[in-house]
Amino acid sequence: MEGHGQDAYEERMRRSLDPEGFEDPGIKGSHLSLGEMSRAGAGTGSPLHAWRARAEELTPLRQYLPSRRGCYDLDGRRRAAGAPPGQASRRGGGQPPSVTDVDLEAAGSRRSTYQRDTHEGYVELHELVMDSNKELCWMEAGHWLKLEEDFKEAGYWGQPHLSFLTYRSLLEIRRALAKGAVLFDVAATSLAAIAHVLIDQMIYEGQIKTQDREDILRTLLLQHKHPSEAEAVGTLRPAQLQRSGTAVAETEQPLLREHQPLEMRGLAGAGQGVSGATRPQLPEKVPEDAEATLVLVVTLDAVLDVPLPVRFLVVVLGPDTPHISYHEIGRTVATMMSERVFRRDAYMAEGRQDLLRGVEDFLEASIVLPPTETPSEQLLRSLVPLQHELLRRRYQPPEKVPGEGFLKDLGLEEPAPEDDDPLRRTGRPFGGLVRDIRRRYPKYLSDIKDALNPQCLAAVIFIYFAALSPAVTFGGLLGEKTKGMMGVSELLISTCVQCVLFSLLSAQPLLVVGFSGPLLVFEEAFYSFCSDNDMEYIVGRVWIGFWLILLVLVVVAVEGSFLVRYLSRYTQEIFSFLISLIFIFETFSKLVTIFRDHPLKQQYNVQPTVQPKEPQPNTALLSLVLMAGTFFLAFFLRKFKNSAFLPGKVRRLIGDFGVPISIFIMALVDFFIKDTYTQKLNVPRGLEVTNTSARGWFINPMGLNAPFPIWMMFACAVPAVLVFILIFLETQITTLIVSKPERKLVKGSGFHLDLLLIVAMGGLAALFGMPWLSATTVRTITHANALTVMSKATAPGEKSQILEVKEQRISGLLVAMLIGVSILMEPILKYIPLAVLFGIFLYMGVTSLFGIQLFDRILLLLMPPKYHPSEPYVTRVKTWRMHLFTFTQIVVLVLLWVVKSTPASLALPFLLILTVPLRRFLLPKIFRDIELKCLDADDAVVTFEEAQGTDVYNEVQMPS
């Protein structure tokens, strides 16, 4: 637009943006006091009449004026807009306010502080540049959604990263807020109106001269652009604002022609070129109720990417000087506004001093690095504990009590009332069981309705394979250790029946019931005991089952589930480490047995038909290859899940099915090697028991082949106590993990009801020669994660937040039914070599070590202190005392291993329970309270989306 049309357009713009009459000669020169006006009379030619007429004409524009203008002095008294700095406004005497001041006081209504709501913040930084057409424009230099994203000169948006600020820029911001123009609650809806009010305030405070008004107004209303491959802040020449007449005509750019509401429009309306750069999916990342901050070194009308209301506008204007980087000042303002505490301070500020206090608080929580040589990454890690402490003080300072909503936003809300604690004792028989039923069963109908979701169907398919692989593995190993008295078929049917009943009747249907490593260790020990004493193992299990039912009734009646509170990390880690060692030892023990039965030698007596009891060529070597291949393949797929290769959904899918993929591949390798014998999984056809010649589906409690000793019927109470301890430990600790507040379950859990169901079903299962089960930790956490709905609107680099968890019963029910149908997969399962299952056994033992702090501290024994990690148990506890604590656990571990290796191995769970009084009564006499809090704290982080190097195993302290 040029020539007469341009002049006319700008003239209309100036007239529409002139609510205070700076361009009106009759008003501009009229600075009469109220007294002078009243004495002048009310005639049509009086100044008062002219002022009133002009005020009536400007009434529609008063909506743009700030309801609160000016600031507070050092004493906290409000200065009126017409009062000079340092002088409070006077209503009763002295010089009254000017005409303009009266007009300002009449504009708008002041909104109380308590009525303001804080929102998530989105910030954009725009800088004045000269575009490729030699025209001035505002170009986006970066944006913040908690983390900073800047546009690279190569033509793409960089990864979200932390903002690193210079200390000088922070000081410049503090000085600018102390001396610059500050406006609050400007009730304007367009950039043009705000620009006019802002310039008026700057002229009034002496920040700029009146003759510069036009140039600055034109600049503020220039076009805004987003960077592209062709144009970006880094590739364009920075522009300088010069007075009219002193610069070439390149500053004469058209003003913005639309005065839309202060809301960010789509990219298409921002004047972006055809070759726009690929931008992140901001609309998906920005929360719905977010509000924007715009920094101009500035932005409002139709310039941003997402439709958000603009709450804050920061304009950085200053002289050209080599000592000040306005780009860094703009980055600093944008970073401060993206920080939630300072943004809240800005929301609640009523004056300049409130903003300055917010800056001071921001500086107190900041860390300044001295100008030394570039520190190493290891040295920078030492700043993390200090940063955590500064953030703790900033989020909840002792002299302030933040509002309830702000505490909730920071994740510091108060704990739930005591009545919501499912482990609180009522003092009545079966009181906890009754509370569990009353809490959970009224939500039964919603447990059905909530399952009508595609995510539940996907979870069923995933959990089916996650539960089938351990069932087949443990079933095969159970058949080996019990000589076929129980095997794959019994374990599959037991899992199916018990899971169906548990899904229908439980208080926490997210728990996945199954067989686990500790139970396998007990079954092996009890079978060896019965074999050595010439007793029927399968009948002894029946009497153990009867005692289990009696024990669980007594424990539930006295609300004994509260005892799980006393099971600290000290006991859990010893138990988990012991089971992991047993897994690893048993794997290599079986491999040694294969090498003993099929030794390596030059000549073999090869028969036309394979004789398993005769040494076979290459059997031992192939078994070693299958076992090692299965282990390394499963381990690699687990690591691959958390790597940076392939899209996240694809690698997570591959990693989640790593165990069945490993079994399938290595079984396929064995299938194509026809000339070498390997022992296969023994799976009966249909619903037959594993060993049809030794037993049937019903076990006579009085004995199968001979009368069962009466004294042993009562003596079975001892192993029953041990089995109960194992089931109690796994089930209750698993329920505690899945019920953590971070998972945001809303329907509650039932420790007493779930324990009663699992133990009672296991006791009855023994009558049919089937294994008893417990809640499995890893499978349960995986199930809960699969049913968790995460938010998509999150800041770049920030963890997703939980929207809801599909707490329902149908997924567990369908998984149980599919496992039951799997008993018909005998034609496929019979091709799985036992060596492959040994590899999975080794995999479970090794991966269970990764979430155990005891294992990490044992490694620290071999590591120089300078390489120790920055963990509380390292930084806040002396090294030798940390090693002393580790030594106590190693001593207990060795003692348990010795007991496990003797005929008294059945007493293993009982000795494990003795570590509870050891931890509660003996260790406090050796270690200080703060040391025990660091060394024995439950610091396992809830894992929803695995990061590189971590997964659900890091959250699990119990093997399963």
N, C-alpha and C positions, 0 to 999 in steps of 0.2 A: 504494500500500500504506500503510494508516494503522492507528492503534490498536494492539491487541494483536498482530496479525499482523506489523506493521512492527517492533515492539519485539523480537519473537521472532526475526525474520529478521536484524536487526542484531546481536542477541546471538549467534546462530550464526556470523555473519560474524566477530565479534570473537574468539570462541573458536577458530575455525579459523585465524585469522591471528595467533596468539599463541605463536610458537615459543620466545620467550625469557622467557616468564612474567611480563611486566609487569603482567598482570591477576591473577596468582596471588599472594595475600598471603604464602604460605609461601615462595615463591621470590623475590618482588620485594624483600622485606626481608632476604634472605639473601645477603650479600656476603662469604662466608667465604673465607679463603685456603686453599690446598691443605694447608698445615701444620695449620691449625685443624681441617680436616676429618679429617686423618689422626689427630690427637689425640682427636677426638671418638669414635672407635671405629666399629665397623661394625654396631652393633645396629639393630634394626628401627626404633627411635625416633630414631636419630641423624640429624643434618642431612645427613651424607654419604649415608646410605641413601635419604633422601627426595630428595636431588638426583639420585642415580642412577636412581631410579624415574621421576622426572620426565623425565630425559634419554632413557630408553627410550621413553616415550610420544611424545616429540618427534622420534624418529628419522626418520619419514617426511617431516617438514617440513624436514629439514636440506638437502634438495636445493635449497631456495629460497635458502639463504644463500650469500653470496659466498665464493668460494674464496680471494680476496685482499681483505682489508679494511684500511682505513687508507691510509697514504701513505708517502712518503719524506721524511726531513728534508733540510736543505741539504747535509749531507755525503754524501748518497746512501745512508744507512743506513735500513733498514726499521723503521718504528715499528709495533709490534703494535697491534691494535685496542684492547687494554686499557690501553696506555700513554698517558700524557698527551702533548700536543704538545711537541715538543722533547726528549723522552726516549725513547731506544731501548729496545726490549724486552729483558728480562733473563731468561735461562734458568738461569744457574748460581747467582746470588746475589741479595741484596736482596729487595725485595718481589716475590713471584711473581705471575703473572697471576691475575685473578679467575676465579670459576667460569664466568662468561659467556665469558671469553676462551678457556678450555679448550674449551668447547663449540664456539666458532667455529673454533679450530684443527683440530677433528676433522671439520669440514664440508667436503665437496667435495675435489677434487684440482686442483692448480694446473696449468693448461695452459701449456706452454712457448711463448715468443714465436715461435720459428721454426715452430711448428705452425699459426700463424694465417694464414688466407688473406684478402686484401682483396677486396672486391667493389664493383661499382658501387653508388652510393648514391641512395636516394630519400628525401626529407625532407618532413615535413609539420609545419606550425605550427598549433597549436590555442590559442585564447584562451578564458578564462572569461567568459561573457556571460549576460545575462538574456534568455531567449527570449520569444516573443510570449505564452506562457502564464504569464509571471512565474515561471518556473522556471530555476534555474541549470543550465547545460550547457556543455560544451566545444564550440566552433564552429571549424571549419577556417578559418584566415585566409589560407593560401597553401601552395603546395607547390613543391619544387625538384627538378628532374631536370637538374642542371648549370645550368640557367637558372631564374629565378624566374617563377612564375605566381601572380597574386593575383586575388581575386574582386572585380569592380567593383560599385559600388552600384546600377548599372543592371540587375544580375541576370545577368551572364555572366562567363566567365573571360577575362581579358585575354591578350594575346599574350605569349609568353615573352620576358623581357628580362633584361639584366644587373642584378645587385643593387648598389645604391648605398648604402653604409653610412655611418653617422656615426662620427666618430672617438671620441666619448664612449662609444658603445655598445661599441666594441672594448675600450676601457679597462675598462668595467664587466665585460665577459666575463673579462678577465684577472684582475680583482680577485675575481670570483665563483669562478673555478677555484682561486685561491690560498687563499681563506678558506672556501669552501663545502664541502659534503659531496660526496665523490667515491668511488664504488664501482666496482670492477672485477670482471669475470667473475662476475656474479650468475647462478647457475644456476637461474633461475626460469623458469616457463613461463606465467605469468599476470600481469596488471597488479596484481591484488590482492596477490600474494606480493611483487612488487617494491615496491609502495607501502608495505607493512608494513616491509620491510627498510630502505627509504630513510628512513622516518620514525624508525625506531629509531636509525639512524646520526645523523640530525639532532638528535635528543634527546640522544644521547650527546655530540656535539660542541658542544652548547649553542646550536645554531642556532634551535631552537624549544623551547618549554616542554612539559612532560609533559601539562599540562592541555589543550594545543592539539592533542593527538594525534588525538582523535576528529574534530574539525572538519576537519583537513587530510586525514585518511583518507577521510572522506565526500566531500570535494571532489575528490580524485584519482580516486575511483571513480564520479563522475557520468557521465551519458550523454554520448556524443560524437555530433556532428552534422556534416553537410556543408552548405555554404551553398546557398541556393536563391533564387529570385526574391523570395520572401516574407521570408526570414530570411538575414542575412549579418552578418559582424562589423561592417561599416560602418554597418548600419542598426539594430543592437541596442545596448542600453545596456551598457557594461562593468560587470562584477560585481566586488564586493569580498568577500573572505572575512572574516567576523567571528566572534568567539567566541560559543559557545552562551550564550544568556541575554542577550546584548547587542544582538541584532538580531532582526528579525521572523522569522517562521517560514518565510520564503521560502528560507532556506538549508537547510531540512530536506528534502532531496531523496533519493529512493531511490538506493541503491547499485547498481552493475552486478551483475546476478544470475548472469551466466555467467562461468566461469573457464576460458575456452578457451586454447589455446596462443597464444603471442605471435606471431600471424600476422594480417595484415590481411585482412579479409573483404570481400565484395562490397558495393557501395553499397546494395543492397536490404536488407542486414542492419544498416545503420547508423542506422536510424530516419529516413531521409530522407523528406521530405514528398512528396506527390503531384506538386506543381508544382516538381520539381527543376530546377535550371538545367542547361543543356547543358554537359557536361564534355568536355574533350579525351579522345581515345582513349588513355588512359594505359596500359592493358594492352599495347597495341601498341608503345608507346614505351619501356617499362621493360625493360631486359635481363633475361634469365631468371635469372641468378645474382645479381641485385641484393639488397641488404639495406637495411632502412629505419632512419632516424633520426627520432625523434618529439620535438618540442619542445612542452612544455605551458607557455604564457603567455596540452599534454603528451599520447602516445596509444597505446593498444595494442589492447585487446579489441574486435574487430569494429567498427572505426571507419574504416578506410582503404579505398582503391579497388582495390588489387591484392593478390593473395596473396603477401606477402613476409615473411620472418622479420625481426623487429626486433632490431637489434644495439645501438643507442644510444638512451637515454632521457634527456632533459634537462628538468628541472623548474625553472622560474624563479619563485621566491616572494620577495616583498619588501614592505616597508612602502609605503603610499600616500604618494608625494612628488611634487611638481610638477617636480622637477629630473631625474627619471629616467623615461624612456619604456620600459616593459617590452615594448611592441610592437617597438620598434627592437632591444632586446636579443634578443628571440626571433628576429627576422629575421636578426640578426647570427649567432647560433648556427646557424640553419638554413643560411645562406649558407656559413659555414665548413665545416659538415659535408658540403655538396654539392661542396666543392672537393677534388679527389682527393688532393692531397698532405697536407692537414690530416687528411682522413679516414684516410689511411694511418698518419699519426702517431698518431691515436686508436686504431687497431687495434693498433699495436705498443706502445702506452704500457703501462708496468708500474707507474707511479706518478704522483702529482700533478705532479712536476717535468717528466716527459715531456710531459704535456699543456701545461704552461706554456711549454716550449721550442717546442712546436708552434705556440702562439699567437704567440710571438715571431717565429718564422719567417714566419708568415702576415703579421704586421705589417711585416716587412722587405720583403715582396714587394708591399705595398699602396702606393698613391699617395694622398696627401692634397692636396686642392685648398684653397688659402687662401681666406678669406672676402672675396674681391674681387667686383667686378661680374661678372655672368654672362658667361663667355667665349664667343666665337663658336665655331662648329663647326670652323672652320679652325684655331683655336688649340688646341682639344681634340685635333685630329689629331696635333699635335706630341708628345702623350703616348704615342702608339703605339710608337715605337722604344724609349722607356724601358721601357714595359710588356713588350715582347719581351725586352729584356735582363734584366729582373727575373725573368721566367718562365724564361728559360734558366738563370739561376743557381739558381732554386728547383727546377727539374726535375732538374738534374744538378749539384749543388754540388761544388766541387773537393775538399772534405774528406771527402765521402761517395761511396761507390760503390753506387748502388742495386742491388737484386737484379735478376736477369735478367728475371723476369716483369714487374717494375715498369718496367724500361726498355722492354720490348716494349709495355706498355700506353701508354707515353708516346710511342711512335714513335721511340725513340732507340736501338733495338737495333743491335748492331755489324754492320758490313757483311758481306756473304756471303764465305765463304772464297775465296781466289784461284782455286782449282780450278774454281769455278762461273762464272768469267768467260769468256763465249764469245769474247771478243776476245784472250784470252791466247795468245801464240804458243807452239807446241810445239817449234819448231826442226826439224821434219821436213817433207818435201815433202807437201803435201795433208794435213798433220796436223790443221789446223783443220776441214777438210771431213770427215775421219773422225770427229772428236769431235762435230761437228754430227749426223752420222748416228747415232752410238752414243747420243747424248743424246736424240734425238727419235723415231727409228723404233721403239724398244721400246714407246712409248706409242701406237702406231698404232691398236691395237684400242680403246683408250679414246677416241681421237679419233672413232671411229664411235659408240660407246655414248653419249658425252656429248652427241651431237646429238639424242638422243631426248628432246627437251624442247620444250614449246610456245614458249618464249622464242626458240629457234633459228628456228622457223618465222616468227615475227613479224619477226625480224632479216632473214630472207631477203627478205620483201616490202619492207621498208624500204630495204635496201641495193640491191635491184634498181633502184628508182627513183633512188636516190642515184648509182648507177653509170651508168644509162642516159642521164640528162640530160647529163652531161659528154661521154659517147661521141657522142651525136647532135650536140652543140654543136661539139666539136672536129672531128668528122667533116665537118660542113658547112664549117667554116673551113678545114680541111685541103684539101678539094676546091677551095675558092676560091684558096688560095695555090699549089697545085700544078697548077692548070688541069685538074682531074679525073683526074690520074694516081693519086691515092688519095682516098677519100672516106668516106662513111658506111658503105657496105657492107664495105669492106676493114677499117675500124676495128672494126665490130661483130664480124665473123668473127674477126679477130685477138684481140680481147678475149675472145671465147668460148673459143677453142682454148687460148690461153695460160693463161687463168684455170683452166680444167679441169685442165690438166697441173700447174699450180702448186698447186692445192688438193690434188692427189693425192700430190705428191712433195715439197712444201716442208717446211722445218723450222718455219716460223711461218705457219700457214695463215690467221691473222687478217689478214695483209696483203692489201689489195685492189690488184690489178694493173690499171693502166689508162694511158691517154694523159694527158699533162700539158702545161702551158704551156711549160716550157723546151724540151721536145721539138718542140713546134709552131714555136717560134722557130728552132730549128736546121733543121727541114725547109724553112722558108721561105728561110733563108739558103743552104742547099745547093741548093735549086731555082734560086735566082737565080744562083748560081755556075755551075751546069751550063748554064743558058740562055745566060749571057753567053759561055761558052766552047764553045758548040755541042756539048755532050755529053748523052748520054741519062741523065737524072736517075734513072730507075727502075733502070737497070743499075748505075749507080754505087752505089746503095744496097745491091745484092747484094754487091759487093766490100767495102763497109763492114761488112756483116754477117759476112763471112768473117773479117775482121780483128778484129771484136768477139769472136768465139769464141776466136781465138788469144789475145787480150789477157786475157780473163777466165780462161782456163786458166792463164796465167802468174801472174796476180794471186792466184788461189786457191791455186796451188802454193806461192807464197812467203808465204801467209797475209797478204795485203796489206790485208785488211779492218780491221786494227788502225789503219790510217792515219786512220780516221774520228774517232779521238780528237783529232786535231790540227785538225779542222774546228771552229773556235770560232764563237761567235755573231757575231763580227765579219764573217767570210766569209759565213755564212748570210744575214745581214741585207742585205748588199750585193747578193747574188744575188737574194734575194726582192724587194727593192725595185726592182731593175732589171727583173725579169720583170713586176712589177705595173705599172711605168711603160710597158713595152711593150704590155701588155694595154690600158691606157687609151689610149695613143697610137694603136694599131691600130684601136680602135673608132671614134674620131673621124676617123681617116684614111679608113676605109671610108665613113663618113657623108659626108665631104667629096666622095668619089668619086661617091656617089649624087647629091648636089646638082650635081656637075659634069655627070653624064650626063643628069640630068633637072632642068635649071635652072628657076627660077621666072620666068615671063614671062606677058605678057597673052594671047598667042595660041599655040595648039599645033596641029600638023598631025595631027589625030586620024584614025586609020584604023579601018575596021570591025574588023580583027583587030589585036591588040596587037603592036607591033614593039618588042622590048626595047631595040634600039639607037637608036630614035628617042625624043626627049624626050617623056615622058608627063606629063599634068597631075596635080598633087597627089601624085605618087609620092614625091618627096623629103620633103614634109611628113608624109605618112603613115608613111614609114620613120622619121622623127625621132620621131613619136608612139609608134610601136611599140617602138623602141629605148629611149626614155626611160621609157615605161610599164612595160616588162619590168624594167628596172633598178630603178625605184622600188618596184614591187610586190614584187620579190624581196627588196629591201633592207628594206622595211617588214615583210614576213613574218618576216625574220630578227630584227628588233627586237621584233616582236610575240611571238616565241617566249620571249623573256626578260622580258616585261612582266608586269604584275599582273592582266591581264584574263583572264577565263574560267578554269576549272580547269586545273591544271598539265598534266595529260595531254592535254587538248584543244589547248591552245596549243602544246605541244611537237609534237604530231602535225601541226598546221598549219605550224609553223615548219620542221620537218624536211622536209616536202614543198613548201617554198616555191618552189624552182626549177621543178619540173614544174608546179606550180599557175600560176606566172607565165607559163610557155610556153603552157600550155593556154588561159588567159584571153586573152592577147594574140593568139594564133593564131585564137581564136574571133572576136575583134574584126575581124581582117583578113578572115576568111571572110565576114562579113556585109557588108563593104564591097565590093560587086561592081564598082563603076564605076572603081576605082583600081587600077592595076597595082603589084605589089610582087614582087621577085625571091624565088622559093621555093627550098627545099632540094632539091637534086638527089639523088634516091634511085633506084637501079636496081631493077628487078623481080627478086625471088627472089635467087639466088646470083650474079647477074651483077656484073662489075666496074663501076666508076663510068664509065669511058671505054672502051667495048668496041672502038672504032675504033683506039685507041692501044696496047692491051696485052691480054694474057690473064691467066690465073691463075698461069701459070708464067713466070718471067723468065729468059731465056737469059743466063748470065753473060758470054758473049762478045759480046752486043749483039743488039738487036731489029731495027733497020732498017739499022744500019751496024756494022762491027767496033768494039768498044770499045778505046780506046788502051791498049797494054800498060803504058806508063809510069803511066797513071792507075790501073791495077790496084794498083800498089805505092803510088802517092801517096794512095790511099784510106785508107792507114793513119793519116794525119794526122786527117781528119775522124772516123775510127773512134775515135781517142783522145779526141776532143772529145765524141762521143756517149757513150763509156764514162764519162767524167767526170760527165756529166749524170745518167746512170742510177745511177752509184755514189753520187753525192751524195744523190739523192732516196731511193733504196732503203735505204741504210745509216742515214741520219738518221731516216727513218720507222721503221725497226726499233728504233733507239735510243729514240725517243719512246714507242712502244708497249710497250717492254720496261722502262720505268721501274719501280722497286720499288713505287711507289704503286699501280700497277695489279694487283699481287699475282698475276702469272702464275706458274704452278707447273711448266709443262712445258718452259720454256726456249725460246730462240730459236736461229737458226742463220744467222749473217751470211754465212758462206762458201757454204753450200749454196744459200741463197736468191739470192745474187748470181749464182752460176753458172747457176741455172735461168733467171732473168729475162733475163740477157744472152745466154745460148745460145739460148733460144727466140726472142728478138728477132733474133738473127743468122740463124736458119733462116727466120724469117717474111719476111725481105727477099727470099728466093728466090721467094716467092709474091706479091711486091708488096704486102705488108701492113706496117703500122707496127710498130716496136718499142715496147715498153711499159716502164714502171717502176712501183715501188710508189708509190701516191698517198697523201699524208699525211692530208688531210682525210677522205677516204673510209675510210682504215684506222682512224683514231681513232673515227670514227662507228661503224664495224663493231664495234670492241672495246667501245665504250660500250653498243651494243645487246645485246651478249652478257654484260654485267656484271650480276650479281645483287647488289643492294644490300640492306642490312639495313633492316627496318622498326622494330626496337626501338631507337630513338635518342631522345636527349633533345630536347625542343622547341628549335628554333633551331639544333641541331647538324647538321653534315653527316652524311649516311648513310655507313656503313662498308661496304666490299666484303666480301661473303660468299664469292663465288667468281666466276670467269669461265669461261664455257662454251668452253673451248679445244677446238675440233673442226674437221673439214674439210668437213662436209656443207653448211654454209650458203654457203661460198664456191663450192662445186661447183654448187649449185642456182642461185645468182645467175648464174654463168657460162653455164649452160644456158639460162636465161631470156633473157639478153642475145643468145645465138645465135638463139633463136626470134624475137627482135624484128626480125630482118632481113626477116621476112615482113610487117612493119607498113608497108610502102611505101605502101599506100593512105591511111594516116593521116599519115605523116611528110612526104609531099610537099606538104602544106598549110601547113607551118611556114615563115614568111617568114625570110629571112636577117637582116633587121633585128632580129627577136626574138633570134636567136642573138648578134648584136652586143651587145644589152642584157645578156645573160648574161655575155658576155666582159667587158664593163665592170664588171659586178657582181663577177666573180672578181678583177679587178684592184683594185677599191676595197676589198673585204673583206679581201684579203690584206695590205693595209697596216696593219690594225688590230692585228695581233699583232706588229708590228715595232717594237722599241724605237727604232731609228734614226728612224722616222717621228715618234715621240713627241718625241725630242730635237730634231728639226728644227722642230717646232712650238714648242718651248721657246725657240728663237732669237727668236721673235716675241712672247714673253710676258715681262712683268716678273717678276723673281725672287720677289716675294712671292706670286705665284700658282703657283709651281712645286709639283708634287706631292711628297709625303713618301716618295720612293723612295730606295733606297741610292745610286743613281748621281747623285742630286741632293743629298742631305743629307750625304754623306760625301766628295764630290768638289767642289772649288771650281768655281764656275759657269764661269769662263773656261776652265778645263782641260777641263770637260765639253764645252764648245763646240769646243775644239780637237780633241778626239777625234771629235766629230761632223764637223768640217771634213775630217779625213783620210778619213772614209768618203765624204763628198760628192765629194772630189777623185777618189777611185777610181771612184765611180759615174759621174762626168762622163767620165772616160777610157774606161770600158767603153761608154758610150753613143756616144761618138765612133767607137770601133772598130766598134760594131754598125751604124753608119750608113755605113760604107765597104765596099768589096768584100772587105775582110779580116774580115768579120763572123764567119766560121767560127772565127776564133781566140778568140772570146769566152770559151768555157770554159777555155782555156789561161791567159788573162790572169786569170781569176777564181781559178785555183789559185795564182797568184803572190801573192795576198793572204794565203796561209797563212804563208810565210816573212816577209812584211811584218809580220804580227801577232806572230810568235814572236820575231823577232830585232830589228826596228827599233823597234816601239812600246815595248818595255820600256826602251829607252834614253831615251824621252821622258816616259813616265808611270811613276809608282811602282806597286809590286805591288798595294797595297791599292786604288788607283784602277782598275787593270785588272780586279781581281776584282769591283768594283762595276759597271763599265761593260760588261764582257764576260762576265758570269755568266749561266749558263743558269737563269734564275729563272722560267721558264714554269711556271705552276701546272697540274697535271693536272686536267682538267675532266671531271666525271662528270655532275653535274646543274647545268645552266647557271643562273647567277644573273643578275640584271638588269645588263645592260651587258657581260656576258662570255659567251663560248661557245668551241667548240673552235678557232676561228680564233685566239684569244688564246694558245693553246698551240702553234700551228703557226708556224714561222719559214720554212718552205719553201712556195712556191706550188704548188697542184695543182688 
